Amino acid sequence: MTPDEATDITAITQLVVRERESRDLCCWKRMADCFHEDATVDISWFKGSGKEFVEASRGMFERGMRAKHRLGPVLVTLNGDRAVATLSAIIDIPEEIDGVEMTLSAHCLMVYRVEKRDGGWGLMSFGAIYRRDEFVPAIPGQPVSFPVELMQKFRPSYRNLSYSLELAGYDVNNDLPGEDRPETVAAVMAEIFGWAGLPVPD
């Protein structure tokens, strides 16, 4: 690794963490500054431009859905002025289900396309590969009744997240990349790494 590559990897890592932390701290301008003008976002509850995603995130917060993120280390795969950044993450969302305080924890791999323009790195896309999720009561041992038949219509990799989002009035895309459908994971990884001119890790 050359010194310039190390500098770029550090800058990309900070960019990815800055975008997520800005979301959690409601620093909306700083969050928007992380995206290039033509960036796209495609996740469970939103599909559109990076700038629209920031405004939708503000709207979600104002509606009372206060998601926070636990982030793992960022892995950057660099190829000149393009890169792929990935990190394992857990999205924690406070909920009340059947009168019981709960925390929804959704486990995923976050994936970013990143590009350097005019000497600075910016996000070109943000997406996620969904793994699993669960509800945990704030006070252990409290029983909760879930509508089993309703929840069975959702994907196993993000079933509880889908239920939570639907309760909040969001339309959920049921065809996102998830580990319950390995072919969707292979497709998104091929697209993202191909965009950066990189081979898919094997």
Beta strands, then each sheet from edge to edge (+ up, - down):
strand 1: 35-42
strand 2: 47-49
strand 3: 68-71
strand 4: 75-79
strand 5: 82-97
strand 6: 100-117
strand 7: 120-137
sheet 1: 2+ 1- 7- 6+ 5- 3+
sheet 2: 2+ 1- 7- 6+ 5- 4+
end
